[in-house]
């Protein structure tokens, strides 16, 4: 966004307020519909976020790492929300927190059983991975 007549004053919270400065600006209709003028809020960590986005777009090592970890994370989220579990079933934070932890524990146990988890002589064993 740019205006030909804009004078930006930034306060400690990194907020730029145009208020009366852009009242007669011919581009005001493209910026805001507010009667009090346009207000822009800049994130306190803007420079850090910009650097991280640049690294994500240009760094091949970062991209390889992201490609490595994204599928398992997406899969875990898909398992968590499968079969109507996209929304929490209870009212209240405590009950839903307990439900979420039980659901995650059940999914983890199912995954371990599928990987060969067995119990022998009061001891749990995971079958060795085969190539």
N, C-alpha and C positions, 0 to 999 in steps of 0.2 A: 504494500500500500504506500502510495506517496501522494502528497498534495503539494500544490505549488505555493500555498501560503501557510503551511503548517508550521507551528512552533511547538515543539515537544518539550514538556517539562517532566522530568522523571523524578519520582520521590523514592524513598528508601525501599519501598515494596516493588520497585521496578514497574510502575504503572505510568503509562503515558496518557495524559488526558488532554484532549483537544478543546473541549468546551466551546467558549465563545470565539476562539481563534479561527475556527473553520466555518463560522456561521455563513459567510458570504462565498465560500469556496465553490466553484462550479462542479467539482467532483464529489461533493458531499453526499449526493444521492447514491453514489456507488460505494461509499464507505459505511454509511449508517442511516438508520431511520429514527434514531433516538433524538428527542428534542433537546437533550442536554449535551449532545455531541458524542463523538467516538472516544472510547476508552480502550487502550490496549494493555494487556497484562503479559509481561514477559516472565517466564519461569525463572526462579532463582538460579537454577543450574543450567541455564540456556547454553552457555559455552561448552559445558561438559556433554550435554545431550547432542549438540551439534557435532562435536568431535567423535562421539560414539557412533552416530549415524554415518559419518564420513568413513570411519574405520569399517563398519559393517558393509558399506558399499564398495570399498576399495581393497581391503586387506584379504588376500587369499587364505591365509592361515585362519583368520577369524571365520571366514565363510566355510572352510572345511570343517572346523569345529562345530559350527552351527548346523551344518548338514548332518554331522554325526549324531548330534543330540536331539534335534527336532523330532524325528520320527518316534523315538521312544516316549518322549514327553506327550506328543499328540496322541499316541496310542493309549497312554495311561489316562489321559483326560477323556478319551472316547469310551474307555471301559468304565470310568467313573460315572459318566452321564448316560450310559446305555440303559435301555429298558425303562424309560420313564423317569429317570433320576436326574433330569436336567434342572429340576427345581427341588428345593428342600421340602420335606413333607410335613414339618411341624411349625408351630408358632413359637418363637422365642429362640434366643441364641444358644442357650445351654443344650436344649434338646436336639437342635440341629447340629451342634458341634459334636455331640455324642454320636448321632446318626452318621455323620460324615466320617468320623474316626472308625466306627464299626464297618462302614462300607469299604473304606480303604484297607482295613485289616483283612476283610473277607476277600477282597480282590488280590491282595498280596499273598494270602494263603492259597487261593486258587492257582495263582501263577506258580508258586513254589511246588504245589502238588503236580502241576503239569510238567515241571522241570524234573520230577522224580523224587520229591520229598517223601521219605518213609520213616516209620518209627520202629526201632528194633531194640529190645531190652531197655526200655525207658530212655532211649537216646534217639534223637532225630538225625537223619542222614540225608544228604542230597546226592543223588546219583551223579557220578562223574560225567562231565561233558564228553560227548563223542563227536569226532570230526566227520 
